[in-house]
Amino acid sequence: MRRTDGFSLIELLVVVAIILIIAGLGIPSILRSRIAADEAAAANTLKLLNSAEITYNSTYPTVGYASTLAALGGTNCNPPTTTGACLIDTVLAAGTKSGYSFSIPSASVTGTPASSYNVIATPVLFNYYGMRYFCSYADAVIRANTTTITTCDGTVAPLQ
């Protein structure tokens, strides 16, 4: 008489095949969820940067808006200065957060004191971290586009 302990090779292969089929169905939705989360984080970070720019402008009226993310950030905040206002964290001040690269183009900060600015968010890897580019300027409206944004103005549609 033959003794049967455990599973046969065929049974194990069937179970592994079923698990792979279920994983194959779920992975694309997980990736889309991560992209949606990274895009939402980028839009919220732009809101934070708009608030930081407004605070910087009212704190340093002779300077106007900050021309770099580093000026909004800072590591030595006792006391804050125009080159390190300590309004955003150091990770964001370095320019990258949640799969997006943030920048304030130097050409967008104009006037003395600076009366305008642009903040642009670009996915570090398109279609992996995000499928949209975001931007905002002094009107504090978050704008989005599926193509690269070089200058944020009224021609870029507001985020829906």
N, CA, C and O of each residue as an XYZ file, in Angstrom:
640
protein
N       0.832     -1.167      0.000
C       0.000      0.000      0.000
C       0.889      1.246      0.000
O       1.885      1.326      0.718
N       0.499      2.195     -0.815
C       1.277      3.426     -0.987
C       0.827      4.478      0.018
O      -0.368      4.680      0.233
N       1.789      5.134      0.621
C       1.480      6.148      1.621
C       1.519      7.528      0.962
O       2.461      7.823      0.227
N       0.512      8.387      1.210
C       0.467      9.715      0.600
C       0.500     10.785      1.678
O      -0.516     11.078      2.308
N       1.654     11.355      1.880
C       1.809     12.474      2.805
C       2.124     13.728      1.998
O       2.981     13.699      1.115
N       1.441     14.820      2.295
C       1.699     16.081      1.621
C       0.991     16.201      0.290
O       0.028     15.488      0.004
N       1.499     17.134     -0.526
C       0.890     17.424     -1.824
C       1.747     16.856     -2.946
O       2.964     16.719     -2.825
N       1.080     16.536     -4.023
C       1.831     16.073     -5.196
C       2.365     17.285     -5.954
O       1.940     18.416     -5.718
N       3.282     17.037     -6.849
C       3.875     18.114     -7.650
C       2.822     18.807     -8.502
O       2.868     20.027     -8.661
N       1.896     18.072     -9.040
C       0.834     18.649     -9.874
C      -0.045     19.574     -9.042
O      -0.410     20.653     -9.510
N      -0.387     19.185     -7.844
C      -1.223     20.022     -6.975
C      -0.507     21.338     -6.638
O      -1.117     22.407     -6.647
N       0.776     21.245     -6.347
C       1.545     22.458     -6.052
C       1.622     23.376     -7.266
O       1.496     24.592     -7.120
N       1.824     22.832     -8.446
C       1.887     23.644     -9.658
C       0.554     24.337     -9.935
O       0.538     25.489    -10.370
N      -0.561     23.654     -9.689
C      -1.882     24.254     -9.887
C      -2.077     25.420     -8.920
O      -2.579     26.473     -9.314
N      -1.689     25.242     -7.674
C      -1.831     26.314     -6.681
C      -0.961     27.510     -7.064
O      -1.423     28.648     -6.984
N       0.274     27.282     -7.475
C       1.169     28.373     -7.883
C       0.597     29.094     -9.106
O       0.655     30.321     -9.181
N       0.047     28.343    -10.061
C      -0.543     28.969    -11.253
C      -1.725     29.848    -10.873
O      -1.874     30.938    -11.427
N      -2.556     29.416     -9.960
C      -3.706     30.217     -9.520
C      -3.231     31.495     -8.833
O      -3.785     32.569     -9.067
N      -2.208     31.383     -7.986
C      -1.674     32.568     -7.303
C      -1.099     33.560     -8.311
O      -1.296     34.766     -8.163
N      -0.401     33.082     -9.320
C       0.164     33.972    -10.344
C      -0.925     34.661    -11.150
O      -0.780     35.833    -11.497
N      -2.006     33.965    -11.452
C      -3.123     34.577    -12.178
C      -3.764     35.679    -11.350
O      -4.054     36.758    -11.868
N      -3.985     35.418    -10.074
C      -4.590     36.434     -9.187
C      -3.659     37.642     -9.061
O      -4.121     38.782     -9.107
N      -2.352     37.405     -8.905
C      -1.387     38.515     -8.807
C      -1.350     39.312    -10.105
O      -1.251     40.539    -10.078
N      -1.428     38.625    -11.239
C      -1.418     39.313    -12.535
C      -2.612     40.222    -12.727
O      -2.520     41.241    -13.412
N      -3.726     39.862    -12.129
C      -4.913     40.715    -12.221
C      -4.832     41.907    -11.278
O      -5.393     42.961    -11.577
N      -4.147     41.766    -10.145
C      -4.124     42.821     -9.142
C      -3.011     43.834     -9.290
O      -3.173     44.978     -8.864
N      -1.897     43.462     -9.871
C      -0.735     44.347     -9.931
C      -0.998     45.637    -10.721
O      -0.595     46.703    -10.256
N      -1.653     45.595    -11.889
C      -1.900     46.868    -12.591
C      -2.718     47.874    -11.772
O      -2.450     49.074    -11.826
N      -3.699     47.401    -11.026
C      -4.486     48.345    -10.222
C      -3.665     48.897     -9.060
O      -3.869     50.039     -8.648
N      -2.752     48.111     -8.535
C      -1.863     48.603     -7.477
C      -0.953     49.692     -8.030
O      -0.729     50.706     -7.369
N      -0.428     49.491     -9.238
C       0.438     50.498     -9.857
C      -0.324     51.784    -10.141
O       0.199     52.875     -9.915
N      -1.565     51.667    -10.637
C      -2.380     52.869    -10.877
C      -2.673     53.596     -9.573
O      -2.688     54.826     -9.540
N      -2.904     52.855     -8.508
C      -3.162     53.479     -7.203
C      -1.943     54.243     -6.708
O      -2.073     55.331     -6.149
N      -0.745     53.667     -6.915
C       0.471     54.353     -6.493
C       0.693     55.628     -7.291
O       1.102     56.648     -6.737
N       0.423     55.570     -8.603
C       0.552     56.765     -9.442
C      -0.420     57.844     -8.964
O      -0.046     59.012     -8.855
N      -1.671     57.457     -8.678
C      -2.657     58.423     -8.196
C      -2.221     59.033     -6.862
O      -2.414     60.227     -6.632
N      -1.636     58.217     -5.984
C      -1.169     58.725     -4.692
C      -0.003     59.696     -4.875
O       0.043     60.734     -4.215
N       0.938     59.372     -5.764
C       2.074     60.269     -6.005
C       1.624     61.582     -6.633
O       2.153     62.640     -6.293
N       0.652     61.529     -7.547
C       0.138     62.762     -8.155
C      -0.585     63.616     -7.122
O      -0.446     64.839     -7.125
N      -1.355     62.987     -6.240
C      -2.046     63.742     -5.185
C      -1.033     64.377     -4.236
O      -1.217     65.513     -3.799
N       0.033     63.648     -3.917
C       1.076     64.196     -3.056
C       1.766     65.390     -3.716
O       2.087     66.371     -3.046
N       1.993     65.308     -5.023
C       2.622     66.420     -5.745
C       1.725     67.659     -5.726
O       2.210     68.771     -5.515
N       0.426     67.474     -5.944
C      -0.506     68.607     -5.917
C      -0.559     69.232     -4.525
O      -0.590     70.456     -4.395
N      -0.568     68.399     -3.486
C      -0.577     68.932     -2.119
C       0.726     69.635     -1.784
O       0.726     70.624     -1.051
N       1.835     69.139     -2.310
C       3.123     69.794     -2.083
C       3.144     71.165     -2.750
O       3.729     72.106     -2.212
N       2.508     71.288     -3.924
C       2.420     72.613     -4.561
C       1.603     73.574     -3.705
O       1.929     74.759     -3.631
N       0.553     73.085     -3.061
C      -0.214     73.941     -2.140
C       0.676     74.421     -1.004
O       0.633     75.590     -0.621
N       1.484     73.511     -0.468
C       2.414     73.865      0.599
C       3.417     74.906      0.126
O       3.712     75.862      0.842
N       3.943     74.718     -1.086
C       4.914     75.683     -1.620
C       4.283     77.045     -1.865
O       4.930     78.072     -1.656
N       3.025     77.067     -2.306
C       2.328     78.354     -2.466
C       2.203     79.062     -1.125
O       2.443     80.266     -1.032
N       1.831     78.326     -0.093
C       1.722     78.925      1.243
C       3.076     79.427      1.726
O       3.169     80.498      2.324
N       4.122     78.655      1.466
C       5.466     79.069      1.877
C       5.902     80.330      1.139
O       6.511     81.218      1.736
N       5.595     80.413     -0.155
C       5.946     81.618     -0.929
C       5.205     82.848     -0.411
O       5.784     83.931     -0.318
N       3.937     82.686     -0.077
C       3.160     83.819      0.443
C       3.711     84.258      1.797
O       3.831     85.453      2.066
N       4.043     83.294      2.641
C       4.622     83.624      3.947
C       5.973     84.304      3.783
O       6.267     85.285      4.465
N       6.795     83.781      2.876
C       8.117     84.362      2.615
C       7.962     85.807      2.127
O       8.678     86.697      2.584
N       7.036     86.034      1.210
C       6.802     87.370      0.661
C       6.360     88.348      1.743
O       6.796     89.499      1.754
N       5.494     87.896      2.657
C       5.052     88.818      3.702
C       6.082     88.986      4.814
O       6.102     90.013      5.492
N       6.940     87.978      5.005
C       7.980     88.090      6.026
C       9.140     88.956      5.552
O       9.719     89.710      6.335
N       9.475     88.848      4.277
C      10.596     89.605      3.695
C      10.093     90.456      2.530
O      10.386     90.148      1.375
N       9.344     91.516      2.811
C       8.740     92.311      1.736
C       9.758     93.024      0.845
O       9.440     93.345     -0.301
N      10.954     93.276      1.330
C      11.954     93.932      0.487
C      12.573     92.956     -0.518
O      13.181     93.381     -1.500
N      12.421     91.651     -0.276
C      12.941     90.630     -1.185
C      11.851     90.160     -2.139
O      12.116     89.919     -3.317
N      10.625     90.030     -1.637
C       9.520     89.516     -2.450
C       9.447     88.008     -2.332
O       9.700     87.456     -1.261
N       9.103     87.334     -3.421
C       9.003     85.876     -3.421
C      10.387     85.245     -3.461
O      11.337     85.839     -3.972
N      10.493     84.038     -2.918
C      11.766     83.301     -2.915
C      12.089     82.829     -4.321
O      11.201     82.419     -5.070
N      13.359     82.888     -4.673
C      13.773     82.489     -6.024
C      14.252     81.045     -6.089
O      14.455     80.513     -7.180
N      14.438     80.401     -4.935
C      14.878     78.998     -4.902
C      14.139     78.260     -3.796
O      13.631     78.863     -2.851
N      14.091     76.941     -3.939
C      13.522     76.121     -2.866
C      14.399     76.167     -1.627
O      13.896     76.090     -0.506
N      15.715     76.292     -1.820
C      16.636     76.366     -0.689
C      16.354     77.585      0.180
O      16.514     77.526      1.399
N      15.937     78.687     -0.433
C      15.606     79.887      0.342
C      14.360     79.662      1.191
O      14.225     80.245      2.267
N      13.456     78.824      0.714
C      12.261     78.498      1.505
C      12.578     77.494      2.600
O      11.892     77.447      3.621
N      13.620     76.688      2.392
C      14.013     75.674      3.376
C      15.006     76.253      4.355
O      14.907     77.416      4.748
N      15.954     75.442      4.741
C      16.989     75.905      5.660
C      17.256     74.873      6.731
O      16.374     74.098      7.102
N      18.473     74.870      7.220
C      18.843     73.938      8.278
C      19.106     74.649      9.599
O      18.900     74.068     10.664
N      19.554     75.889      9.543
C      19.789     76.661     10.754
C      18.694     77.711     10.868
O      18.728     78.729     10.177
N      17.740     77.467     11.727
C      16.557     78.327     11.790
C      16.546     79.230     13.005
O      15.480     79.627     13.477
N      17.699     79.553     13.508
C      17.740     80.408     14.683
C      18.665     81.579     14.424
O      19.843     81.475     14.766
N      18.235     82.657     13.864
C      16.908     82.977     13.335
C      16.816     82.624     11.843
O      17.840     82.455     11.182
N      15.596     82.515     11.318
C      15.431     82.325      9.873
C      15.928     83.552      9.115
O      15.872     84.673      9.619
N      16.417     83.320      7.889
C      16.919     84.420      7.064
C      16.315     84.322      5.666
O      15.558     83.398      5.369
N      16.653     85.273      4.824
C      16.148     85.245      3.452
C      16.759     84.109      2.641
O      16.189     83.718      1.622
N      17.909     83.565      3.063
C      18.521     82.445      2.353
C      18.132     81.094      2.948
O      18.422     80.055      2.356
N      17.489     81.095      4.092
C      17.010     79.883      4.739
C      15.873     80.214      5.680
O      16.076     80.343      6.888
N      14.680     80.350      5.134
C      13.530     80.813      5.916
C      12.889     79.722      6.761
O      12.061     80.019      7.622
N      13.259     78.457      6.529
C      12.741     77.328      7.316
C      11.227     77.182      7.213
O      10.563     76.866      8.200
N      10.685     77.408      6.028
C       9.240     77.285      5.813
C       8.862     75.912      5.254
O       7.703     75.506      5.347
N       9.827     75.194      4.673
C       9.586     73.846      4.153
C      10.679     72.922      4.684
O      11.720     73.388      5.147
N      10.443     71.616      4.615
C      11.441     70.671      5.121
C      12.639     70.569      4.177
O      12.568     70.985      3.020
N      13.718     70.021      4.677
C      14.957     69.966      3.906
C      14.872     69.009      2.723
O      15.564     69.201      1.723
N      14.030     67.980      2.824
C      13.867     67.046      1.698
C      13.253     67.784      0.510
O      13.740     67.670     -0.614
N      12.193     68.534      0.758
C      11.551     69.302     -0.305
C      12.470     70.426     -0.794
O      12.496     70.725     -1.988
N      13.213     71.039      0.103
C      14.141     72.100     -0.295
C      15.217     71.570     -1.234
O      15.764     72.326     -2.037
N      15.526     70.272     -1.141
C      16.494     69.654     -2.057
C      15.895     69.457     -3.439
O      16.638     69.292     -4.406
N      14.558     69.469     -3.561
C      13.923     69.458     -4.872
C      13.165     68.213     -5.259
O      12.504     68.218     -6.298
N      13.223     67.131     -4.475
C      12.531     65.901     -4.852
C      11.742     65.369     -3.674
O      12.238     65.305     -2.549
N      10.494     64.987     -3.955
C       9.655     64.408     -2.911
C       8.549     63.585     -3.557
O       7.925     64.036     -4.517
N       8.300     62.394     -3.046
C       7.221     61.504     -3.491
C       7.256     61.236     -4.996
O       6.211     61.208     -5.645
N       8.433     61.042     -5.541
C       8.551     60.701     -6.947
C       8.442     61.876     -7.908
O       8.430     61.681     -9.123
N       8.364     63.074     -7.386
C       8.280     64.274     -8.224
C       9.455     65.185     -7.928
O       9.934     65.264     -6.797
N       9.906     65.868     -8.960
C      10.966     66.851     -8.850
C      10.325     68.238     -8.882
O       9.567     68.550     -9.801
N      10.624     69.063     -7.890
C      10.047     70.403     -7.783
C      11.114     71.442     -8.076
O      12.268     71.294     -7.673
N      10.718     72.500     -8.785
C      11.678     73.561     -9.101
C      10.967     74.905     -9.198
O       9.773     74.999     -9.484
N      11.753     75.925     -8.949
C      11.317     77.310     -9.173
C      12.261     77.851    -10.245
O      13.390     78.231     -9.932
N      11.815     77.894    -11.510
C      12.712     78.393    -12.565
C      13.157     79.825    -12.263
O      12.336     80.675    -11.919
N      14.441     80.083    -12.392
C      14.978     81.401    -12.042
C      14.383     82.505    -12.905
O      14.249     83.638    -12.444
N      14.027     82.198    -14.141
C      13.442     83.215    -15.018
C      12.031     83.599    -14.582
O      11.510     84.632    -15.003
N      11.402     82.761    -13.730
C      10.027     83.047    -13.318
C       9.947     84.020    -12.157
O       8.882     84.579    -11.894
N      11.055     84.233    -11.456
C      11.065     85.155    -10.323
C      11.597     86.482    -10.834
O      12.795     86.636    -11.072
N      10.686     87.445    -11.003
C      11.074     88.711    -11.623
C      10.736     89.887    -10.727
O       9.844     89.814     -9.882
N      11.457     90.954    -10.928
C      11.201     92.210    -10.232
C      12.041     92.351     -8.977
O      12.597     91.376     -8.472
N      12.127     93.585     -8.475
C      12.780     93.878     -7.206
C      11.873     94.784     -6.407
O      11.772     95.965     -6.741
N      11.223     94.316     -5.395
C      11.214     92.940     -4.908
C      10.502     92.007     -5.896
O       9.698     92.444     -6.720
N      10.820     90.716     -5.789
C      10.268     89.710     -6.712
C       8.754     89.664     -6.571
O       8.225     89.393     -5.493
N       8.063     89.934     -7.677
C       6.605     90.031     -7.633
C       5.910     88.830     -8.271
O       4.681     88.792     -8.332
N       6.670     87.861     -8.741
C       6.059     86.673     -9.338
C       6.968     85.474     -9.146
O       8.156     85.620     -8.856
N       6.402     84.294     -9.310
C       7.164     83.049     -9.228
C       6.384     81.948     -9.935
O       5.179     82.082    -10.148
N       7.045     80.882    -10.294
C       6.455     79.649    -10.818
C       7.030     78.500    -10.025
O       8.221     78.491     -9.715
N       6.199     77.530     -9.695
C       6.667     76.284     -9.103
C       6.197     75.168    -10.026
O       5.011     75.075    -10.343
N       7.124     74.327    -10.453
C       6.803     73.260    -11.399
C       7.152     71.913    -10.783
O       8.230     71.737    -10.216
N       6.216     70.955    -10.904
C       6.420     69.594    -10.413
C       6.458     68.647    -11.610
O       5.518     68.599    -12.403
N       7.539     67.903    -11.732
C       7.748     66.983    -12.842
C       7.971     65.582    -12.288
O       8.777     65.415    -11.373
N       7.275     64.562    -12.816
C       7.545     63.202    -12.321
C       8.985     62.791    -12.631
O       9.488     63.036    -13.728
N       9.636     62.168    -11.658
C      11.014     61.730    -11.846
C      11.073     60.691    -12.965
O      11.955     60.756    -13.821
N      10.151     59.743    -12.964
C      10.002     58.776    -14.053
C       8.562     58.845    -14.539
O       7.642     58.438    -13.829
N       8.367     59.359    -15.746
C       7.026     59.494    -16.300
C       6.398     58.108    -16.452
O       7.062     57.161    -16.873
N       5.135     57.998    -16.111
C       4.333     56.777    -16.195
C       4.729     55.748    -15.138
O       4.231     54.623    -15.158
N       5.616     56.117    -14.221
C       5.943     55.259    -13.092
C       5.522     55.950    -11.803
O       4.832     55.357    -10.973
N       5.939     57.213    -11.632
C       5.514     58.002    -10.479
C       4.300     58.857    -10.792
O       3.527     59.181     -9.891
N       4.122     59.223    -12.032
C       2.995     60.056    -12.403
C       2.881     60.191    -13.905
O       3.839     59.962    -14.643
N       1.677     60.573    -14.349
C       1.436     60.763    -15.770
C       1.021     62.204    -16.070
O       0.602     62.522    -17.183
N       1.145     63.073    -15.057
C       0.817     64.484    -15.248
C       1.912     65.354    -14.647
O       2.593     64.972    -13.695
N       2.056     66.536    -15.235
C       2.959     67.567    -14.730
C       2.090     68.606    -14.039
O       0.973     68.876    -14.481
N       2.595     69.191    -12.956
C       1.831     70.172    -12.199
C       2.619     71.469    -12.087
O       3.847     71.476    -12.168
N       1.891     72.565    -11.899
C       2.557     73.843    -11.673
C       1.609     74.785    -10.947
O       0.410     74.531    -10.836
N       2.171     75.866    -10.463
C       1.379     76.919     -9.828
C       2.200     78.198     -9.851
O       3.426     78.164     -9.956
N       1.520     79.305     -9.755
C       2.218     80.591     -9.652
C       1.477     81.444     -8.642
O       0.703     80.908     -7.849
N       1.682     82.735     -8.641
C       1.207     83.608     -7.571
C      -0.305     83.604     -7.378
O      -0.772     84.071     -6.339
N      -1.091     83.103     -8.323
C      -2.538     83.040     -8.099
C      -2.925     81.841     -7.229
O      -4.088     81.709     -6.849
N      -1.962     80.964     -6.910
C      -2.116     79.809     -6.017
C      -3.068     78.740     -6.539
O      -3.548     77.915     -5.761
N      -3.350     78.738     -7.835
C      -4.183     77.690     -8.441
C      -3.249     76.582     -8.915
O      -2.260     76.843     -9.600
N      -3.573     75.337     -8.543
C      -2.782     74.195     -8.992
C      -3.211     73.873    -10.417
O      -4.401     73.714    -10.690
N      -2.261     73.778    -11.309
C      -2.540     73.517    -12.720
C      -1.862     72.210    -13.134
O      -0.829     71.834    -12.580
N      -2.455     71.525    -14.114
C      -1.923     70.224    -14.538
C      -1.947     70.111    -16.050
O      -2.771     70.724    -16.729
N      -1.010     69.302    -16.564
C      -0.919     69.056    -17.992
C      -0.287     67.689    -18.203
O       0.463     67.213    -17.351
N      -0.582     67.060    -19.324
C       0.018     65.757    -19.617
C       1.332     65.898    -20.379
O       2.029     64.908    -20.603
N       1.669     67.114    -20.776
C       2.954     67.359    -21.429
C       3.815     68.233    -20.523
O       3.319     68.845    -19.577
N       5.085     68.280    -20.820
C       6.039     69.015    -19.990
C       5.649     70.486    -19.865
O       5.255     71.119    -20.845
N       5.762     71.014    -18.665
C       5.468     72.425    -18.394
C       6.800     73.131    -18.163
O       7.585     72.729    -17.305
N       7.046     74.187    -18.936
C       8.271     74.967    -18.729
C       7.973     76.299    -18.059
O       8.796     76.805    -17.296
N       6.812     76.870    -18.334
C       6.376     78.109    -17.711
C       4.926     77.965    -17.304
O       4.082     77.548    -18.097
N       4.650     78.309    -16.077
C       3.285     78.197    -15.568
C       2.603     79.554    -15.730
O       3.070     80.561    -15.198
N       1.512     79.570    -16.458
C       0.723     80.791    -16.622
C      -0.727     80.396    -16.842
O      -1.085     79.232    -16.661
N      -1.551     81.331    -17.222
C      -2.973     81.085    -17.418
C      -3.300     80.136    -18.566
O      -4.445     79.702    -18.692
N      -2.321     79.807    -19.402
C      -2.595     78.897    -20.509
C      -2.625     77.436    -20.064
O      -3.176     76.592    -20.771
N      -2.049     77.126    -18.915
C      -2.085     75.758    -18.386
C      -3.394     75.601    -17.621
O      -3.715     76.410    -16.751
N      -4.143     74.559    -17.951
C      -5.483     74.361    -17.365
C      -5.401     74.051    -15.872
O      -4.503     73.329    -15.439
N      -6.337     74.592    -15.081
C      -6.392     74.265    -13.651
C      -6.669     72.782    -13.440
O      -7.298     72.130    -14.273
N      -6.194     72.264    -12.320
C      -6.404     70.872    -11.955
C      -7.888     70.633    -11.716
O      -8.529     71.378    -10.974
N      -8.427     69.612    -12.331
C      -9.858     69.291    -12.175
C     -10.059     68.312    -11.067
O     -11.193     67.922    -10.785
